[in-house]
């Protein structure tokens, strides 16, 4: 009989069967799991990791191909020690994964390409995964310049089961095979840096999306005669970004029009509106929140400024507007701003005096006003400005982003004429500024003004 030394860490023959018994117990537990649960667990893993389970035992050799999701990322295969950096290994793995899962219950396909890729192979992968499968979720992230092949394009636009579509590209062009595109199940779409076009002379591309809820595009172009119409009765959220400065030649006349929808939130952020954004009816954005940030740039044209004005006008029935970039608005059109009969919250960036009071005069039920500051302030113009209607009945909160001489003049105007004002606040750049002699003088003057209200809180905060 052999004995082991207590505490020596020496393994005795009697211990080996015990260890093996524990391993067998674990294997038995996993083997007793229902196949759908195993498939679900494997689908939550990156496909590379799911495939690694094939070495566990013969029973696990092909279990990973029952996954409902393929998640393929070439960065996980990168190896600087290999001649091709792992590129060929990734290609072989994708080819094998697509072959083994062909005809399976695949519902989701995600492909991330951060390295240089073979475009023809990429088109082949997209076509092969979309044609035979009922894909619900398609996500492609590519940093390669890519012209989608006609076959891959047809496969995409014929994918009637799609519920989520995310195409985040570096520079990509896709030919739309028809003037009417229908996705009956699509609920969410995100498109980055894609040029959509059609070889024929189509005036409008119609995107018919009966259950779409969220629509996001970034630096996308729609090259059609007059534009693209988004028909989405359940659409609630739209986000459009244009963070690449367009040249004068890149300002296009074709528009992006939203029709038959009821927006709750709209966001535009960019240097310019390279293509006009239009609502078929202002009531589409009734009670919506609009967040518009426009950045001025050197090549800004009168046409681009007019588009900014037109975009703001689309939200005449919004309940909340955040607008930063009033310097982009054309000066003559401030007087032509529409009424904002439902606007309760208005947040503005650095703004011209005329634009601020043009908006206030047209917002009869405004309750909250926030703005960063005024540039090109004109005291004579302030003294001759009629008091907006909201001052007498609804304006309760005014927030200034700083506290300087022209803000003091404005604060005096608000305090003297605001009949229902409840709170006025100033956000200062630093605590040191708040304790400075300039600010002490500012506060003394502020509290000396005649007040049109019985009581209100005046507060100072620090960034």
FISE-314224 format. One record per residue (C-alpha): residue number from 1; residue in three letters; chain; x, y, z. Coordinates in Angstrom, 3 decimals, padded with zeros to 6 digits. Each point is the difference from the previous one (the first is absolute). Layout:
<sites>
{site NUM "Ala" "A" {X Y Z}}
...
</sites>
This chain:
<sites>
{site 1 "Unk" "A" {000.000 000.000 000.000}}
{site 2 "Unk" "A" {001.293 003.484 -000.914}}
{site 3 "Unk" "A" {-000.413 003.042 002.181}}
{site 4 "Unk" "A" {000.236 003.695 -000.784}}
{site 5 "Unk" "A" {001.552 002.577 002.338}}
{site 6 "Unk" "A" {-002.535 002.277 001.636}}
{site 7 "Unk" "A" {000.340 003.592 -001.224}}
{site 8 "Unk" "A" {002.828 -000.939 -002.369}}
{site 9 "Unk" "A" {-002.056 000.610 -003.171}}
{site 10 "Unk" "A" {001.030 -003.448 -001.252}}
{site 11 "Unk" "A" {-002.854 -001.612 -001.935}}
{site 12 "Unk" "A" {-000.679 -003.659 000.893}}
{site 13 "Unk" "A" {-001.480 -002.551 -002.358}}
{site 14 "Unk" "A" {-003.143 -000.032 002.108}}
{site 15 "Unk" "A" {-000.577 003.711 -000.775}}
{site 16 "Unk" "A" {-000.011 -000.433 -003.788}}
{site 17 "Unk" "A" {-003.312 -001.839 -000.267}}
{site 18 "Unk" "A" {-001.558 002.698 002.218}}
{site 19 "Unk" "A" {001.139 002.772 -002.347}}
{site 20 "Unk" "A" {-001.176 -001.961 -003.012}}
{site 21 "Unk" "A" {-003.294 -000.617 001.725}}
{site 22 "Unk" "A" {-000.493 003.775 000.474}}
{site 23 "Unk" "A" {000.778 000.679 -003.655}}
{site 24 "Unk" "A" {-002.477 -002.660 -001.042}}
{site 25 "Unk" "A" {-002.582 001.545 002.295}}
{site 26 "Unk" "A" {000.436 003.433 -001.670}}
{site 27 "Unk" "A" {-000.189 -001.582 -003.445}}
{site 28 "Unk" "A" {-003.160 -001.849 001.008}}
{site 29 "Unk" "A" {-001.601 003.248 001.165}}
{site 30 "Unk" "A" {000.697 001.791 -003.300}}
{site 31 "Unk" "A" {-001.178 -003.008 -001.997}}
{site 32 "Unk" "A" {-003.288 000.007 001.906}}
{site 33 "Unk" "A" {-000.725 003.605 -001.024}}
{site 34 "Unk" "A" {-002.736 000.330 -002.651}}
{site 35 "Unk" "A" {001.389 000.504 -003.497}}
{site 36 "Unk" "A" {-001.880 003.306 -000.500}}
{site 37 "Unk" "A" {001.624 001.351 003.175}}
{site 38 "Unk" "A" {003.468 -001.092 -001.127}}
{site 39 "Unk" "A" {-000.623 001.639 -003.361}}
{site 40 "Unk" "A" {-001.129 003.171 001.737}}
{site 41 "Unk" "A" {003.106 000.120 002.197}}
{site 42 "Unk" "A" {002.321 -000.564 -002.957}}
{site 43 "Unk" "A" {-001.823 002.714 -001.979}}
{site 44 "Unk" "A" {000.904 002.533 002.683}}
{site 45 "Unk" "A" {003.719 -000.621 -000.563}}
{site 46 "Unk" "A" {002.173 001.394 -002.794}}
{site 47 "Unk" "A" {-000.117 -002.702 -002.670}}
{site 48 "Unk" "A" {003.738 -000.621 000.325}}
{site 49 "Unk" "A" {-000.488 -000.927 003.683}}
{site 50 "Unk" "A" {-003.108 -002.062 -000.728}}
{site 51 "Unk" "A" {001.973 -002.024 -002.557}}
{site 52 "Unk" "A" {002.670 -000.753 002.595}}
{site 53 "Unk" "A" {-002.500 -002.163 001.922}}
{site 54 "Unk" "A" {000.345 -002.596 -002.768}}
{site 55 "Unk" "A" {003.140 -001.342 001.755}}
{site 56 "Unk" "A" {-001.900 -000.909 003.178}}
{site 57 "Unk" "A" {-001.205 -003.373 -001.267}}
{site 58 "Unk" "A" {-001.448 -001.725 -003.042}}
{site 59 "Unk" "A" {-003.482 001.069 001.065}}
{site 60 "Unk" "A" {001.121 003.641 -000.055}}
{site 61 "Unk" "A" {001.860 -000.153 -003.304}}
{site 62 "Unk" "A" {-002.845 001.500 -002.036}}
{site 63 "Unk" "A" {-002.258 001.423 002.675}}
{site 64 "Unk" "A" {001.221 003.541 -000.688}}
{site 65 "Unk" "A" {-001.491 -000.023 -003.516}}
{site 66 "Unk" "A" {-003.489 -000.022 001.538}}
{site 67 "Unk" "A" {000.447 003.625 001.077}}
{site 68 "Unk" "A" {-002.649 002.518 -001.001}}
{site 69 "Unk" "A" {002.619 002.764 -000.279}}
{site 70 "Unk" "A" {003.322 000.330 -001.804}}
{site 71 "Unk" "A" {002.227 002.673 001.534}}
{site 72 "Unk" "A" {003.161 000.356 -002.088}}
{site 73 "Unk" "A" {002.724 002.534 000.808}}
{site 74 "Unk" "A" {003.318 -000.011 -001.872}}
{site 75 "Unk" "A" {001.770 001.835 002.865}}
{site 76 "Unk" "A" {-000.335 -003.181 002.114}}
{site 77 "Unk" "A" {002.109 -001.833 -002.570}}
{site 78 "Unk" "A" {002.736 002.616 -000.294}}
{site 79 "Unk" "A" {003.445 -001.437 000.602}}
{site 80 "Unk" "A" {003.059 002.153 -000.835}}
{site 81 "Unk" "A" {002.241 -003.095 000.064}}
{site 82 "Unk" "A" {-001.771 -001.522 -002.991}}
{site 83 "Unk" "A" {000.965 000.977 -003.534}}
{site 84 "Unk" "A" {-003.481 001.278 -000.873}}
{site 85 "Unk" "A" {-000.711 001.250 003.514}}
{site 86 "Unk" "A" {-002.763 -002.572 000.423}}
{site 87 "Unk" "A" {-002.010 001.228 -003.022}}
{site 88 "Unk" "A" {000.047 -003.361 -001.771}}
{site 89 "Unk" "A" {-000.926 -001.801 003.221}}
{site 90 "Unk" "A" {-003.045 002.280 000.328}}
{site 91 "Unk" "A" {-001.053 -000.555 -003.617}}
{site 92 "Unk" "A" {000.228 -003.754 000.383}}
{site 93 "Unk" "A" {-001.975 000.105 003.238}}
{site 94 "Unk" "A" {-002.822 002.110 -001.527}}
{site 95 "Unk" "A" {-000.212 -002.266 -003.051}}
{site 96 "Unk" "A" {-000.225 -003.069 002.245}}
{site 97 "Unk" "A" {-002.555 001.614 002.336}}
{site 98 "Unk" "A" {-002.266 000.993 -002.889}}
{site 99 "Unk" "A" {000.282 -003.446 -001.558}}
{site 100 "Unk" "A" {-000.810 -001.880 003.213}}
{site 101 "Unk" "A" {-002.920 002.247 000.996}}
{site 102 "Unk" "A" {-001.592 000.026 -003.446}}
{site 103 "Unk" "A" {-003.608 -001.114 000.274}}
{site 104 "Unk" "A" {000.000 000.382 003.804}}
{site 105 "Unk" "A" {-002.279 002.233 002.072}}
{site 106 "Unk" "A" {002.359 002.978 -000.236}}
{site 107 "Unk" "A" {-001.747 003.261 000.968}}
{site 108 "Unk" "A" {002.804 002.465 000.650}}
{site 109 "Unk" "A" {003.183 000.794 -001.917}}
{site 110 "Unk" "A" {002.659 002.443 001.176}}
{site 111 "Unk" "A" {003.208 000.678 -001.919}}
{site 112 "Unk" "A" {002.724 002.432 001.106}}
{site 113 "Unk" "A" {002.859 000.761 -002.404}}
{site 114 "Unk" "A" {002.738 002.253 001.377}}
{site 115 "Unk" "A" {002.789 -001.224 -002.314}}
{site 116 "Unk" "A" {000.428 000.106 -003.742}}
{site 117 "Unk" "A" {-002.474 -002.359 -001.621}}
{site 118 "Unk" "A" {-000.739 -001.663 -003.310}}
{site 119 "Unk" "A" {-003.091 001.831 -001.307}}
{site 120 "Unk" "A" {-001.105 -002.838 -002.278}}
{site 121 "Unk" "A" {000.210 -002.415 002.926}}
{site 122 "Unk" "A" {-001.949 002.422 002.191}}
{site 123 "Unk" "A" {-002.773 000.201 -002.611}}
{site 124 "Unk" "A" {-000.065 -003.790 -000.197}}
{site 125 "Unk" "A" {-000.391 -000.338 003.767}}
{site 126 "Unk" "A" {-002.899 002.468 000.114}}
{site 127 "Unk" "A" {-001.790 -001.691 -002.882}}
{site 128 "Unk" "A" {000.497 -003.487 001.398}}
{site 129 "Unk" "A" {-001.302 000.872 003.460}}
{site 130 "Unk" "A" {-003.058 001.945 -001.219}}
{site 131 "Unk" "A" {-001.266 -002.130 -002.884}}
{site 132 "Unk" "A" {-000.836 -003.297 001.773}}
{site 133 "Unk" "A" {-000.500 001.289 003.549}}
{site 134 "Unk" "A" {-002.830 001.818 001.776}}
{site 135 "Unk" "A" {002.334 002.571 001.519}}
{site 136 "Unk" "A" {-001.661 002.342 002.511}}
{site 137 "Unk" "A" {003.042 001.977 001.150}}
{site 138 "Unk" "A" {002.763 001.086 -002.373}}
{site 139 "Unk" "A" {002.965 002.026 001.246}}
{site 140 "Unk" "A" {003.026 000.840 -002.121}}
{site 141 "Unk" "A" {002.882 002.212 001.147}}
{site 142 "Unk" "A" {002.591 000.584 -002.702}}
{site 143 "Unk" "A" {002.984 002.338 -000.285}}
{site 144 "Unk" "A" {000.570 -000.947 -003.639}}
{site 145 "Unk" "A" {-001.134 001.930 -003.032}}
{site 146 "Unk" "A" {-002.721 -002.199 -001.380}}
{site 147 "Unk" "A" {-002.237 -000.101 -003.047}}
{site 148 "Unk" "A" {-002.781 -002.434 000.746}}
{site 149 "Unk" "A" {-000.524 -002.399 -002.893}}
{site 150 "Unk" "A" {-003.382 -000.153 -001.791}}
{site 151 "Unk" "A" {-000.577 -003.515 001.402}}
{site 152 "Unk" "A" {000.757 001.061 003.577}}
{site 153 "Unk" "A" {-002.190 003.088 -000.450}}
{site 154 "Unk" "A" {-002.958 -002.048 -001.255}}
{site 155 "Unk" "A" {000.502 -002.446 002.864}}
{site 156 "Unk" "A" {-000.122 002.885 002.474}}
{site 157 "Unk" "A" {-003.111 001.659 -001.377}}
{site 158 "Unk" "A" {-001.800 -003.349 -000.261}}
{site 159 "Unk" "A" {000.642 -000.860 003.668}}
{site 160 "Unk" "A" {-003.627 000.274 001.075}}
{site 161 "Unk" "A" {000.623 -001.452 003.483}}
{site 162 "Unk" "A" {002.432 002.732 001.112}}
{site 163 "Unk" "A" {-000.882 001.630 003.321}}
{site 164 "Unk" "A" {003.302 001.810 000.647}}
{site 165 "Unk" "A" {002.362 001.323 -002.669}}
{site 166 "Unk" "A" {003.308 001.625 000.936}}
{site 167 "Unk" "A" {002.469 000.899 -002.754}}
{site 168 "Unk" "A" {002.922 001.997 001.391}}
{site 169 "Unk" "A" {002.365 000.539 -002.901}}
{site 170 "Unk" "A" {003.091 002.028 -000.767}}
{site 171 "Unk" "A" {-000.888 000.808 -003.593}}
{site 172 "Unk" "A" {-002.615 -002.094 -001.725}}
{site 173 "Unk" "A" {-002.368 000.263 -002.944}}
{site 174 "Unk" "A" {-003.118 -002.108 -000.423}}
{site 175 "Unk" "A" {-002.183 -000.110 -003.091}}
{site 176 "Unk" "A" {-003.681 -000.204 000.886}}
{site 177 "Unk" "A" {-001.591 -002.404 -002.510}}
{site 178 "Unk" "A" {-003.511 001.486 000.119}}
{site 179 "Unk" "A" {-001.768 003.296 000.695}}
{site 180 "Unk" "A" {-002.217 -001.537 002.697}}
{site 181 "Unk" "A" {001.799 -001.764 002.859}}
{site 182 "Unk" "A" {-002.157 -001.943 002.480}}
{site 183 "Unk" "A" {001.171 -001.420 003.317}}
{site 184 "Unk" "A" {-003.076 -001.302 001.806}}
{site 185 "Unk" "A" {001.764 -001.002 003.238}}
{site 186 "Unk" "A" {002.756 002.614 000.321}}
{site 187 "Unk" "A" {-000.139 001.845 003.363}}
{site 188 "Unk" "A" {003.466 001.567 000.241}}
{site 189 "Unk" "A" {002.395 001.259 -002.665}}
{site 190 "Unk" "A" {003.431 001.629 000.357}}
{site 191 "Unk" "A" {001.969 001.013 -003.105}}
{site 192 "Unk" "A" {003.464 001.603 -000.031}}
{site 193 "Unk" "A" {001.937 001.456 -002.958}}
{site 194 "Unk" "A" {-001.966 -001.604 -002.832}}
{site 195 "Unk" "A" {-000.883 001.389 -003.411}}
{site 196 "Unk" "A" {-003.306 -001.379 -001.268}}
{site 197 "Unk" "A" {-000.698 000.298 -003.711}}
{site 198 "Unk" "A" {-001.891 -001.533 -002.906}}
{site 199 "Unk" "A" {001.202 -000.393 -003.558}}
{site 200 "Unk" "A" {-003.376 001.103 -001.392}}
{site 201 "Unk" "A" {-001.484 003.485 000.176}}
{site 202 "Unk" "A" {-002.151 -000.319 003.129}}
{site 203 "Unk" "A" {-001.533 003.161 001.451}}
{site 204 "Unk" "A" {-000.780 -001.376 003.448}}
{site 205 "Unk" "A" {001.143 -003.080 001.873}}
{site 206 "Unk" "A" {-002.798 -001.193 002.306}}
{site 207 "Unk" "A" {000.989 -001.821 003.188}}
{site 208 "Unk" "A" {-003.169 -001.727 001.204}}
{site 209 "Unk" "A" {000.616 -001.054 003.586}}
{site 210 "Unk" "A" {-003.314 -000.764 001.766}}
{site 211 "Unk" "A" {001.479 -000.967 003.413}}
{site 212 "Unk" "A" {003.180 002.120 000.092}}
{site 213 "Unk" "A" {000.527 001.739 003.361}}
{site 214 "Unk" "A" {003.519 001.470 -000.209}}
{site 215 "Unk" "A" {001.899 001.425 -002.991}}
{site 216 "Unk" "A" {003.653 001.103 000.248}}
{site 217 "Unk" "A" {002.271 001.168 -002.823}}
{site 218 "Unk" "A" {003.459 001.545 000.016}}
{site 219 "Unk" "A" {001.761 001.559 -003.003}}
{site 220 "Unk" "A" {-002.295 -001.760 -002.469}}
{site 221 "Unk" "A" {-000.939 001.242 -003.479}}
{site 222 "Unk" "A" {-003.126 -000.870 -001.967}}
{site 223 "Unk" "A" {000.659 000.611 -003.692}}
{site 224 "Unk" "A" {-003.454 000.084 -001.523}}
{site 225 "Unk" "A" {-001.725 002.600 -002.141}}
{site 226 "Unk" "A" {-002.072 001.663 002.715}}
{site 227 "Unk" "A" {000.803 -002.000 003.090}}
{site 228 "Unk" "A" {-001.057 -002.796 002.321}}
{site 229 "Unk" "A" {-003.332 -000.387 001.802}}
{site 230 "Unk" "A" {-000.097 -001.907 003.298}}
{site 231 "Unk" "A" {-003.510 -001.378 000.571}}
{site 232 "Unk" "A" {-000.072 -001.350 003.541}}
{site 233 "Unk" "A" {-003.245 000.365 002.006}}
{site 234 "Unk" "A" {001.603 -001.292 003.247}}
{site 235 "Unk" "A" {003.209 002.040 -000.275}}
{site 236 "Unk" "A" {000.794 001.766 003.304}}
{site 237 "Unk" "A" {003.694 000.925 -000.133}}
{site 238 "Unk" "A" {002.148 001.509 -002.774}}
{site 239 "Unk" "A" {003.697 000.837 000.310}}
{site 240 "Unk" "A" {001.961 001.570 -002.872}}
{site 241 "Unk" "A" {003.698 000.875 000.284}}
{site 242 "Unk" "A" {002.156 001.838 -002.525}}
{site 243 "Unk" "A" {003.413 000.365 001.630}}
{site 244 "Unk" "A" {001.921 000.280 -003.283}}
{site 245 "Unk" "A" {000.219 003.531 -001.381}}
{site 246 "Unk" "A" {-001.516 -000.046 -003.509}}
{site 247 "Unk" "A" {001.366 002.126 -002.816}}
{site 248 "Unk" "A" {-002.262 002.331 -001.952}}
{site 249 "Unk" "A" {-000.322 -002.662 -002.702}}
{site 250 "Unk" "A" {-001.204 -002.589 002.513}}
{site 251 "Unk" "A" {-003.135 001.906 001.014}}
{site 252 "Unk" "A" {-002.661 -002.051 -001.721}}
{site 253 "Unk" "A" {-003.527 001.024 -000.896}}
{site 254 "Unk" "A" {-001.596 -003.425 000.598}}
{site 255 "Unk" "A" {-001.762 -000.118 003.361}}
{site 256 "Unk" "A" {-000.635 -002.464 002.807}}
{site 257 "Unk" "A" {-003.723 000.093 000.685}}
{site 258 "Unk" "A" {-001.794 -001.672 002.901}}
{site 259 "Unk" "A" {-003.613 -000.923 -000.591}}
{site 260 "Unk" "A" {-002.828 -001.752 001.878}}
{site 261 "Unk" "A" {001.827 -000.107 003.350}}
{site 262 "Unk" "A" {-000.346 001.374 003.536}}
{site 263 "Unk" "A" {003.391 001.068 001.298}}
{site 264 "Unk" "A" {000.830 000.220 003.676}}
{site 265 "Unk" "A" {003.651 000.979 -000.436}}
{site 266 "Unk" "A" {002.030 001.558 -002.815}}
{site 267 "Unk" "A" {003.744 000.709 000.058}}
{site 268 "Unk" "A" {002.150 001.731 -002.599}}
{site 269 "Unk" "A" {003.685 000.629 000.639}}
{site 270 "Unk" "A" {002.458 001.221 -002.582}}
{site 271 "Unk" "A" {001.940 002.626 -001.908}}
{site 272 "Unk" "A" {-002.640 000.445 -002.653}}
{site 273 "Unk" "A" {-003.195 -001.445 -001.331}}
{site 274 "Unk" "A" {001.393 -001.562 -003.155}}
{site 275 "Unk" "A" {-003.506 -001.143 -000.952}}
{site 276 "Unk" "A" {-003.229 001.725 001.088}}
{site 277 "Unk" "A" {-001.925 -001.768 002.794}}
{site 278 "Unk" "A" {-003.756 000.401 -000.362}}
{site 279 "Unk" "A" {-003.123 -001.131 001.873}}
{site 280 "Unk" "A" {-002.981 -000.543 -002.281}}
{site 281 "Unk" "A" {-002.149 001.629 002.707}}
{site 282 "Unk" "A" {001.038 001.995 003.133}}
{site 283 "Unk" "A" {-002.415 -002.162 002.024}}
{site 284 "Unk" "A" {002.389 -002.929 -000.540}}
{site 285 "Unk" "A" {002.161 001.597 002.714}}
{site 286 "Unk" "A" {-002.881 001.031 002.256}}
{site 287 "Unk" "A" {001.117 -000.154 003.656}}
{site 288 "Unk" "A" {003.443 -001.214 -001.113}}
{site 289 "Unk" "A" {003.400 000.927 001.444}}
{site 290 "Unk" "A" {002.289 001.569 -002.604}}
{site 291 "Unk" "A" {003.762 000.209 000.562}}
{site 292 "Unk" "A" {001.778 001.942 -002.763}}
{site 293 "Unk" "A" {003.713 000.868 000.126}}
{site 294 "Unk" "A" {001.484 001.830 -002.993}}
{site 295 "Unk" "A" {003.655 000.959 -000.348}}
{site 296 "Unk" "A" {001.017 002.866 -002.244}}
{site 297 "Unk" "A" {002.867 -000.583 -002.421}}
{site 298 "Unk" "A" {001.935 002.150 -002.457}}
{site 299 "Unk" "A" {-001.656 -001.280 -003.175}}
{site 300 "Unk" "A" {-003.523 000.500 001.398}}
{site 301 "Unk" "A" {-002.336 001.178 -002.767}}
{site 302 "Unk" "A" {-003.316 001.926 000.042}}
{site 303 "Unk" "A" {-001.634 -003.247 -001.138}}
{site 304 "Unk" "A" {001.342 -001.888 003.030}}
{site 305 "Unk" "A" {-001.203 002.809 002.300}}
{site 306 "Unk" "A" {-003.453 -000.103 -001.547}}
{site 307 "Unk" "A" {-000.169 -003.759 000.611}}
{site 308 "Unk" "A" {000.754 000.569 003.679}}
{site 309 "Unk" "A" {-002.888 002.447 000.162}}
{site 310 "Unk" "A" {-002.322 -002.438 -001.796}}
{site 311 "Unk" "A" {001.001 -002.805 002.373}}
{site 312 "Unk" "A" {-000.822 002.079 003.086}}
{site 313 "Unk" "A" {-003.384 000.861 -001.533}}
{site 314 "Unk" "A" {-000.871 -003.703 -000.227}}
{site 315 "Unk" "A" {-000.435 -000.080 003.796}}
{site 316 "Unk" "A" {-002.597 002.699 000.443}}
{site 317 "Unk" "A" {-002.120 -002.497 001.999}}
{site 318 "Unk" "A" {002.800 -001.429 002.156}}
{site 319 "Unk" "A" {-000.281 000.101 003.796}}
{site 320 "Unk" "A" {003.769 000.349 000.547}}
{site 321 "Unk" "A" {002.737 001.488 -002.188}}
{site 322 "Unk" "A" {003.729 000.023 000.623}}
{site 323 "Unk" "A" {001.647 002.144 -002.676}}
{site 324 "Unk" "A" {003.692 000.860 -000.147}}
{site 325 "Unk" "A" {001.351 001.876 -003.020}}
{site 326 "Unk" "A" {-002.177 003.042 -000.548}}
{site 327 "Unk" "A" {002.901 001.673 -001.811}}
{site 328 "Unk" "A" {-000.696 -002.421 -002.845}}
{site 329 "Unk" "A" {-003.514 001.392 -000.446}}
{site 330 "Unk" "A" {-000.330 002.640 -002.726}}
{site 331 "Unk" "A" {-000.609 003.439 001.536}}
{site 332 "Unk" "A" {-002.963 001.062 -002.201}}
{site 333 "Unk" "A" {-002.047 -003.090 000.811}}
{site 334 "Unk" "A" {-000.140 000.422 003.794}}
{site 335 "Unk" "A" {-003.160 002.074 -000.402}}
{site 336 "Unk" "A" {-001.543 -002.836 -002.030}}
{site 337 "Unk" "A" {000.216 -002.565 002.805}}
{site 338 "Unk" "A" {-003.298 -001.852 000.527}}
{site 339 "Unk" "A" {-002.099 -000.074 003.159}}
{site 340 "Unk" "A" {000.955 -002.657 002.560}}
{site 341 "Unk" "A" {-003.380 -000.444 001.725}}
{site 342 "Unk" "A" {000.967 -003.159 001.944}}
{site 343 "Unk" "A" {003.577 000.855 000.984}}
{site 344 "Unk" "A" {000.560 -000.301 003.752}}
{site 345 "Unk" "A" {003.805 -000.419 000.215}}
{site 346 "Unk" "A" {002.588 001.933 -002.019}}
{site 347 "Unk" "A" {003.759 -000.520 000.354}}
{site 348 "Unk" "A" {002.347 002.119 -002.097}}
{site 349 "Unk" "A" {003.735 000.304 -000.486}}
{site 350 "Unk" "A" {001.809 003.277 -000.588}}
{site 351 "Unk" "A" {-002.657 001.963 -001.833}}
{site 352 "Unk" "A" {-000.686 003.313 -001.690}}
{site 353 "Unk" "A" {-002.375 002.307 001.801}}
{site 354 "Unk" "A" {-002.397 000.151 -002.963}}
{site 355 "Unk" "A" {-000.305 -003.792 -000.175}}
{site 356 "Unk" "A" {-000.590 -000.332 003.759}}
{site 357 "Unk" "A" {-002.822 002.498 000.101}}
{site 358 "Unk" "A" {-001.353 -001.152 -003.353}}
{site 359 "Unk" "A" {-000.505 -003.430 001.576}}
{site 360 "Unk" "A" {-001.373 001.407 003.263}}
{site 361 "Unk" "A" {-002.542 002.138 -001.840}}
{site 362 "Unk" "A" {-001.283 -003.127 -001.765}}
{site 363 "Unk" "A" {-000.133 -002.344 003.026}}
{site 364 "Unk" "A" {-003.126 000.991 001.952}}
{site 365 "Unk" "A" {000.074 -002.873 002.549}}
{site 366 "Unk" "A" {003.761 -000.229 000.616}}
{site 367 "Unk" "A" {000.809 -001.088 003.569}}
{site 368 "Unk" "A" {003.790 -000.514 000.030}}
{site 369 "Unk" "A" {002.734 001.939 -001.821}}
{site 370 "Unk" "A" {003.710 -000.895 000.085}}
{site 371 "Unk" "A" {002.737 001.660 -002.057}}
{site 372 "Unk" "A" {003.784 000.280 000.061}}
{site 373 "Unk" "A" {000.225 003.674 -000.806}}
{site 374 "Unk" "A" {-000.545 002.841 -002.473}}
{site 375 "Unk" "A" {002.372 001.246 -002.638}}
{site 376 "Unk" "A" {-000.428 003.322 -001.816}}
{site 377 "Unk" "A" {-002.121 001.298 002.877}}
{site 378 "Unk" "A" {-001.907 003.238 -000.687}}
{site 379 "Unk" "A" {-001.381 001.853 003.059}}
{site 380 "Unk" "A" {-002.043 002.427 -002.114}}
{site 381 "Unk" "A" {-001.635 -002.926 -001.761}}
{site 382 "Unk" "A" {-000.820 -001.618 003.366}}
{site 383 "Unk" "A" {-001.621 003.197 001.281}}
{site 384 "Unk" "A" {-002.223 000.227 -003.087}}
{site 385 "Unk" "A" {-000.956 -003.697 -000.031}}
{site 386 "Unk" "A" {-003.647 -000.886 000.850}}
{site 387 "Unk" "A" {-000.405 -002.285 003.007}}
{site 388 "Unk" "A" {-000.762 -003.570 -001.185}}
{site 389 "Unk" "A" {-003.394 -001.408 001.068}}
{site 390 "Unk" "A" {001.564 -002.903 001.905}}
{site 391 "Unk" "A" {001.521 002.454 002.513}}
{site 392 "Unk" "A" {-003.430 000.834 001.375}}
{site 393 "Unk" "A" {-001.465 -003.507 000.285}}
{site 394 "Unk" "A" {002.346 -002.985 -000.319}}
{site 395 "Unk" "A" {003.760 000.731 000.175}}
{site 396 "Unk" "A" {001.122 -001.411 003.357}}
{site 397 "Unk" "A" {003.710 -000.874 -000.355}}
{site 398 "Unk" "A" {002.845 001.876 -001.710}}
{site 399 "Unk" "A" {003.554 -001.361 000.016}}
{site 400 "Unk" "A" {003.036 002.026 -001.090}}
{site 401 "Unk" "A" {003.326 -001.702 -000.716}}
{site 402 "Unk" "A" {002.057 002.961 001.224}}
{site 403 "Unk" "A" {-000.279 003.260 001.871}}
{site 404 "Unk" "A" {001.360 003.051 -001.806}}
{site 405 "Unk" "A" {-001.176 003.472 -000.898}}
{site 406 "Unk" "A" {-002.380 -000.865 -002.871}}
{site 407 "Unk" "A" {-001.405 -002.935 002.015}}
{site 408 "Unk" "A" {-000.654 002.531 002.765}}
{site 409 "Unk" "A" {-002.017 002.132 -002.401}}
{site 410 "Unk" "A" {-001.970 -003.020 -001.133}}
{site 411 "Unk" "A" {-000.543 -001.155 003.591}}
{site 412 "Unk" "A" {-001.421 003.438 000.817}}
{site 413 "Unk" "A" {-002.411 -000.316 -002.940}}
{site 414 "Unk" "A" {-001.130 -003.477 001.141}}
{site 415 "Unk" "A" {-000.362 001.036 003.661}}
{site 416 "Unk" "A" {-002.011 003.129 -000.776}}
{site 417 "Unk" "A" {-002.337 -001.648 -002.492}}
{site 418 "Unk" "A" {-000.230 -003.640 001.116}}
{site 419 "Unk" "A" {-003.280 -000.126 001.947}}
{site 420 "Unk" "A" {000.121 -003.711 000.904}}
{site 421 "Unk" "A" {003.769 -000.486 000.205}}
{site 422 "Unk" "A" {000.965 -002.580 002.646}}
{site 423 "Unk" "A" {003.697 -000.575 -000.552}}
{site 424 "Unk" "A" {002.927 001.798 -001.644}}
{site 425 "Unk" "A" {003.421 -001.607 -000.016}}
{site 426 "Unk" "A" {003.500 000.861 -001.183}}
{site 427 "Unk" "A" {002.608 -002.663 -000.756}}
{site 428 "Unk" "A" {003.515 001.371 000.543}}
{site 429 "Unk" "A" {003.242 -001.391 -001.375}}
{site 430 "Unk" "A" {001.685 -000.372 003.403}}
{site 431 "Unk" "A" {-000.427 000.525 003.710}}
{site 432 "Unk" "A" {002.792 002.605 -000.123}}
{site 433 "Unk" "A" {-002.056 002.067 -002.438}}
{site 434 "Unk" "A" {-003.001 -000.278 002.322}}
{site 435 "Unk" "A" {002.031 001.566 002.835}}
{site 436 "Unk" "A" {001.601 002.704 -002.145}}
{site 437 "Unk" "A" {-000.665 003.733 000.424}}
{site 438 "Unk" "A" {-001.599 000.094 -003.464}}
{site 439 "Unk" "A" {-002.513 -002.647 000.974}}
{site 440 "Unk" "A" {-000.725 001.629 003.370}}
{site 441 "Unk" "A" {-000.858 003.223 -001.847}}
{site 442 "Unk" "A" {-002.097 -002.034 -002.458}}
{site 443 "Unk" "A" {-002.039 -001.558 002.853}}
{site 444 "Unk" "A" {-000.472 003.367 001.730}}
{site 445 "Unk" "A" {-001.417 001.567 -003.154}}
{site 446 "Unk" "A" {-002.115 -003.079 -000.720}}
{site 447 "Unk" "A" {-001.725 000.038 003.385}}
{site 448 "Unk" "A" {-000.658 003.743 -000.260}}
{site 449 "Unk" "A" {-002.240 -000.355 -003.065}}
{site 450 "Unk" "A" {-003.731 000.481 000.185}}
{site 451 "Unk" "A" {-001.815 -003.330 -000.150}}
{site 452 "Unk" "A" {-003.187 -000.752 -001.858}}
{site 453 "Unk" "A" {-000.611 -003.156 002.055}}
{site 454 "Unk" "A" {-000.804 -000.477 003.671}}
{site 455 "Unk" "A" {002.664 -002.610 000.696}}
{site 456 "Unk" "A" {002.675 -001.878 -001.939}}
{site 457 "Unk" "A" {003.208 -001.851 000.755}}
{site 458 "Unk" "A" {003.180 001.526 -001.440}}
{site 459 "Unk" "A" {002.882 -002.437 000.115}}
{site 460 "Unk" "A" {003.622 -000.356 -001.151}}
{site 461 "Unk" "A" {001.724 -003.272 -000.865}}
{site 462 "Unk" "A" {003.536 -000.871 -001.112}}
{site 463 "Unk" "A" {001.193 -002.306 -002.804}}
</sites>
